[in-house]
C-alpha cells in the first residue's frame, strides 16, 4: 500500500469585509480631525469688524458725508485724545473714574456673593431673603439716581453706592444658582467627615460654583461701566463724565467721542480680565472649546 499523502491546508487570507460590501446602504465613518489654527488667526478675525467700522467712519468723514458737527473724524479724535493726555486731563479723569467703578464693584460683588451663598446654601436663608432681593432686583438702578441724591447728596457716596447696587444683583443671581447646583452628595460626604460650615463653603461650595461665579463677575464688571456713566452724571466735578459734560457745553464732538471710546475700552478690558481668570482658574474649559467649529 502506498503511504497516504498528507495534504497540507494552505492558509487562506481572510479578507475583512468592508461595511459597504456587507451593508450597501452604510458609509464608512471618516472621523473629522480638527486642523490646528494659526495662533494669530483668531485675533485677526476679531479685528476685522472694528477695523471695518473705523475705515467706514474715516471714509464718511473724508468724503463729507459725515459732518464734523455731528461726529469728528478719526484723526480729530486721535488729536483730541493726545492733547487731553498731554495736559493731564485724561489721566486724571481715568484715575477718578476707575476708582469709583472699582470701589463700587468691590462692595457690590461682596454683598452679592455673600447673599447668594447664604440663600443658595441655606433653605432658611432663601426663605427669608430671596423674595426681598428678587423684588429689589427688578427695580432699574437708573430709577434710584434721584432717590440716592436725596439720601446721600451729590458727593462720592451716592456714585459709589449706585455702582454697588447695580453690580450686586448679577453676582447674587449667579452665586445663588451656582451654589444650588453643587453636587449635594459631595456636600453630604464632606459633612460626614466632620467638615464645618465655613470650611465646607470654602473648600467645596465655592469651587463647585466657580463657573457661575465667573459668569456673574463678567456681568457685574460690564454693568459697573454702565453704572459709572449714570453715576458720573450726578453733578460730577471730575472723571470721564465730567469731561463729557464739559465737551457737551462747547459742542466738542471729538472729545465726546474720546470719552465714549474710553467707556467702551473699559468694558472690553473688564471682559478680557474675566476671560483670563477663566483660563487660569478653569484651564479644562479651554480644552473643549471649538469642538463643533
C-alpha positions in Angstrom: 0.0 0.0 0.0 1.2 3.4 -0.8 1.7 5.8 2.0 -1.1 8.2 2.5 -0.4 11.5 1.2 -0.6 14.3 3.7 -2.4 17.3 2.3 -1.4 20.4 4.0 -4.0 23.0 4.2 -2.7 26.3 2.9 -3.8 29.2 5.0 -6.2 31.4 3.1 -6.0 35.1 3.5 -9.1 36.3 5.3 -10.2 39.5 3.9 -12.2 41.7 6.1 -15.4 42.6 4.5 -16.0 46.3 4.4 -19.2 47.7 5.8 -20.1 48.9 2.3 -19.9 45.4 0.9 -21.8 43.8 3.7 -24.3 46.6 4.1 -24.5 48.6 0.9 -26.5 51.4 2.5 -23.8 52.3 5.0 -21.0 54.7 4.6 -17.6 54.1 6.2 -17.1 56.6 9.1 -14.4 59.2 8.4 -13.6 61.0 11.7 -13.1 64.7 11.3 -9.8 65.7 12.7 -9.7 69.5 13.5 -6.8 71.3 11.8 -4.5 73.3 14.0 -5.3 77.0 13.6 -2.5 79.7 13.4 -2.2 81.5 16.7 -2.8 84.9 15.2 -5.8 83.9 13.2 -8.4 84.5 15.9 -7.2 88.0 16.9 -7.0 88.9 13.2 -10.6 87.8 12.6 -11.8 89.6 15.7 -10.2 92.8 14.5 -11.9 92.8 11.1 -15.2 94.3 12.5 -13.7 97.2 14.4 -11.3 98.0 11.6 -14.1 98.0 9.1 -16.1 100.4 11.3 -13.1 102.7 11.6 -12.5 102.6 7.9 -16.1 103.4 7.1 -16.0 106.2 9.7 -12.8 107.7 8.1 -14.3 107.4 4.6 -17.5 109.2 5.6 -15.6 112.0 7.3 -13.2 112.4 4.4 -15.9 112.4 1.8 -18.0 114.9 3.6 -20.9 112.5 4.1 -20.4 112.9 7.9 -20.3 116.5 9.2 -17.7 117.4 11.9 -20.6 119.0 13.8 -22.2 115.6 14.2 -19.1 113.5 14.7 -15.4 114.3 14.5 -13.1 112.4 12.1 -10.8 109.6 13.5 -7.9 112.0 13.0 -9.6 114.7 15.1 -10.4 112.2 17.8 -6.8 110.9 18.0 -5.6 114.5 18.1 -8.0 115.4 20.9 -7.1 112.3 22.9 -3.4 113.1 22.6 -4.0 116.7 23.6 -6.0 115.6 26.7 -3.4 113.1 27.6 -0.5 115.5 27.4 -2.2 118.2 29.5 -3.2 115.6 32.1 -7.0 115.8 31.8 -7.5 112.3 30.5 -5.2 110.5 33.0 -6.8 112.3 36.0 -10.3 111.6 34.7 -9.4 107.9 34.2 -7.9 107.7 37.7 -11.1 109.1 39.3 -13.5 107.0 37.2 -11.6 103.8 37.8 -11.5 104.5 41.5 -15.3 105.0 41.6 -16.0 101.9 39.5 -13.5 99.7 41.3 -14.8 100.7 44.8 -18.4 100.3 43.9 -17.6 96.9 42.2 -15.9 95.6 45.3 -18.8 96.5 47.5 -21.3 95.1 45.1 -19.5 91.8 44.5 -19.0 91.3 48.2 -22.7 91.9 49.0 -24.0 89.8 46.1 -21.6 86.9 46.8 -22.5 86.8 50.5 -26.2 86.9 49.9 -26.0 84.4 47.0 -24.1 81.9 49.1 -26.4 82.4 52.0 -29.6 81.8 50.0 -28.2 79.1 47.9 -26.7 77.1 50.7 -29.3 77.6 53.4 -33.0 76.9 52.9 -33.8 79.3 55.8 -31.7 82.0 54.2 -33.5 81.5 50.9 -37.0 81.7 52.5 -36.0 84.9 54.5 -34.0 86.8 51.9 -34.6 85.6 48.3 -38.0 87.2 47.8 -36.9 90.6 49.1 -33.7 90.6 46.9 -35.6 89.5 43.8 -38.1 92.3 44.4 -35.3 94.9 44.7 -33.6 93.4 41.6 -36.5 94.3 39.4 -36.1 98.0 40.1 -33.9 99.6 37.4 -30.9 101.1 39.1 -31.2 104.3 37.0 -34.5 105.0 38.7 -32.6 105.2 42.0 -30.5 108.1 41.0 -32.9 110.9 42.2 -33.5 109.0 45.4 -29.8 108.5 46.1 -29.2 112.2 45.5 -31.8 113.0 48.2 -30.4 110.3 50.6 -26.7 110.7 50.1 -26.3 114.1 48.4 -24.2 114.7 45.3 -20.9 113.6 46.7 -18.9 110.4 46.0 -21.0 108.3 48.3 -24.1 108.4 46.0 -22.0 107.4 43.0 -20.2 104.5 44.7 -23.4 103.2 46.2 -25.2 103.4 42.9 -22.4 101.3 41.2 -22.5 98.8 44.2 -26.3 98.4 43.9 -26.1 97.8 40.1 -23.3 95.2 40.4 -24.6 93.3 43.4 -27.6 91.7 41.7 -25.9 89.9 38.8 -23.4 88.4 41.2 -26.3 87.4 43.6 -28.2 85.6 40.9 -25.2 83.8 39.6 -23.9 82.8 43.1 -27.2 81.6 44.3 -27.8 79.5 41.2 -24.2 78.1 41.2 -24.4 77.1 44.9 -27.7 75.3 44.4 -26.2 73.3 41.5 -23.3 72.0 43.6 -23.4 68.2 44.0 -25.3 67.5 47.1 -23.8 64.1 47.5 -20.4 65.7 47.7 -21.6 68.1 50.3 -23.1 65.4 52.5 -20.0 63.3 52.1 -17.8 66.2 53.4 -20.3 66.7 56.3 -20.0 63.1 57.2 -16.2 63.6 57.7 -16.9 66.4 60.1 -16.2 69.4 57.9 -17.6 72.6 59.3 -19.9 75.0 57.5 -17.3 77.7 56.8 -14.7 75.1 55.6 -17.4 73.4 53.5 -18.3 76.6 51.8 -14.6 77.5 51.2 -13.4 74.1 50.1 -16.5 72.6 48.3 -19.3 75.0 47.6 -17.3 77.9 46.1 -15.0 75.8 43.9 -18.1 73.9 42.7 -19.9 77.1 41.8 -16.8 78.7 40.2 -18.2 78.7 36.6 -21.4 80.5 37.7 -19.4 82.9 39.9 -17.2 83.9 36.9 -20.3 84.5 34.8 -21.7 86.7 37.5 -18.3 88.5 37.7 -18.4 89.2 33.9 -21.9 90.6 34.1 -21.1 92.7 37.2 -17.9 94.2 35.7 -19.7 95.1 32.5 -22.6 96.6 34.4 -20.2 98.6 36.6 -19.1 100.6 33.5 -22.8 101.3 32.6 -23.5 102.3 36.2 -20.4 104.5 36.1 -21.8 106.5 33.2 -25.0 107.1 35.2 -23.2 107.9 38.4 -20.9 110.5 36.8 -24.0 112.4 35.6 -24.7 113.3 39.3 -23.0 116.7 39.3 -19.5 115.4 38.9 -16.6 117.7 39.1 -14.0 115.1 38.0 -13.9 111.9 35.9 -14.8 110.9 32.4 -18.4 112.0 32.9 -17.3 115.5 33.8 -15.2 115.7 30.6 -18.3 114.7 28.7 -20.4 117.4 30.3 -17.8 120.0 29.5 -17.4 118.8 25.9 -21.2 118.9 25.5 -21.3 122.5 26.7 -18.8 123.5 24.0 -20.1 121.1 21.3 -16.7 119.3 21.1 -17.8 116.1 19.4 -14.2 114.9 19.2 -13.8 115.0 23.0 -17.2 113.4 23.4 -16.1 110.6 21.1 -12.9 110.1 23.1 -14.9 109.7 26.3 -17.3 107.3 24.7 -14.4 105.2 23.4 -12.8 105.2 26.9 -16.0 103.8 28.3 -16.1 101.1 25.6 -12.4 100.2 26.2 -13.1 99.9 29.9 -16.0 97.5 29.2 -13.8 95.5 26.8 -10.9 95.3 29.4 -13.4 94.0 32.0 -14.4 91.2 29.7 -10.8 90.4 28.9 -9.9 90.2 32.6 -12.7 87.7 33.3 -11.6 85.6 30.3 -8.1 85.5 31.7 -9.4 84.4 35.1 -11.4 81.6 33.4 -8.3 80.3 31.7 -6.3 80.5 34.9 -8.9 79.1 37.4 -10.6 76.7 35.0 -8.0 75.5 32.4 -10.0 72.5 31.5 -12.7 74.6 29.9 -10.4 75.7 27.1 -9.7 72.1 26.1 -13.3 71.5 24.9 -13.7 74.8 23.0 -14.1 74.7 19.3 -15.2 71.0 19.1 -18.0 71.8 16.7 -16.3 74.6 14.9 
